[in-house]
Amino acid sequence: MNIYVGNIPYRTDEEELRELFEAYGRVDSVKIITDRFTGRSKGFGFVEMPDEDEAQAAIQALNGKEVDGRPLRVNQAKPRAY
């Protein structure tokens, strides 16, 4: 399942985000979206978890969880509209 993670603190890196989600199961990939000009985090990203039940557990546990004073927004990613 592809999971959207919003309101990520700007100094959080992909490894820290991976560790948060690995507490709930296997993580295939983590991608924090960055500004192409500055390289700075845009404050959101995506986590891919292959097991549906583990992904749902992570969403339930981490949605609203505070990280560096910012409550994460975590939900199933919606397909991109073109």
C-alpha positions as CSV (number, residue, x, y, z in Angstrom):
1,M,0.0,0.0,0.0
2,N,1.2,3.5,-0.8
3,I,0.9,5.8,2.2
4,Y,0.8,9.6,2.1
5,V,2.6,11.3,5.0
6,G,2.0,15.0,5.4
7,N,3.2,17.7,7.8
8,I,6.6,16.1,8.2
9,P,9.1,18.3,10.1
10,Y,11.5,19.8,7.5
11,R,14.6,18.4,9.2
12,T,13.2,14.8,9.2
13,D,15.1,12.6,6.8
14,E,14.0,9.4,4.9
15,E,15.8,7.1,7.3
16,E,13.9,8.6,10.4
17,L,10.6,8.3,8.5
18,R,11.5,4.6,7.6
19,E,12.2,3.8,11.3
20,L,8.8,5.3,12.4
21,F,7.0,3.0,9.9
22,E,9.1,-0.1,10.4
23,A,7.7,-0.4,14.0
24,Y,4.5,-1.6,12.3
25,G,6.0,-3.9,9.6
26,R,8.1,-4.1,6.4
27,V,8.7,-1.0,4.5
28,D,9.6,-1.2,0.8
29,S,10.4,2.4,0.1
30,V,10.4,5.9,1.6
31,K,10.4,9.1,-0.4
32,I,10.3,12.6,1.0
33,I,9.4,15.1,-1.7
34,T,11.9,18.0,-2.0
35,D,12.0,21.3,-3.9
36,R,13.9,20.7,-7.1
37,F,15.8,24.1,-6.8
38,T,16.6,24.2,-3.1
39,G,16.7,20.5,-2.2
40,R,14.7,21.4,0.9
41,S,11.9,19.1,2.1
42,K,8.4,20.2,1.1
43,G,7.0,18.6,4.3
44,F,5.4,15.5,2.8
45,G,6.3,12.2,1.4
46,F,5.2,8.6,0.7
47,V,5.9,5.3,2.3
48,E,5.3,2.0,0.5
49,M,4.4,-1.0,2.7
50,P,3.6,-4.4,1.0
51,D,1.3,-5.8,3.7
52,E,-2.1,-4.3,3.8
53,D,-2.7,-5.1,7.5
54,E,0.6,-3.6,8.6
55,A,0.0,-0.5,6.5
56,Q,-3.4,0.0,8.1
57,A,-1.9,-0.4,11.6
58,A,0.8,2.2,10.8
59,I,-1.8,4.6,9.5
60,Q,-4.0,4.2,12.6
61,A,-1.0,4.6,15.0
62,L,0.8,7.4,13.2
63,N,-2.0,9.7,12.0
64,G,-1.9,12.7,14.4
65,K,1.3,11.5,16.1
66,E,3.6,14.5,17.0
67,V,7.1,14.4,15.6
68,D,9.2,17.4,16.5
69,G,6.1,19.3,17.6
70,R,4.2,18.7,14.3
71,P,1.2,16.3,14.1
72,L,1.7,13.9,11.1
73,R,-1.1,13.4,8.6
74,V,-1.0,9.8,7.5
75,N,-3.5,8.1,5.1
76,Q,-3.7,5.9,2.1
77,A,-2.3,7.8,-0.9
78,K,-4.8,8.6,-3.6
79,P,-3.9,7.9,-7.2
80,R,-2.4,10.9,-9.0
81,A,-4.9,12.8,-11.2
82,Y,-3.5,13.9,-14.5
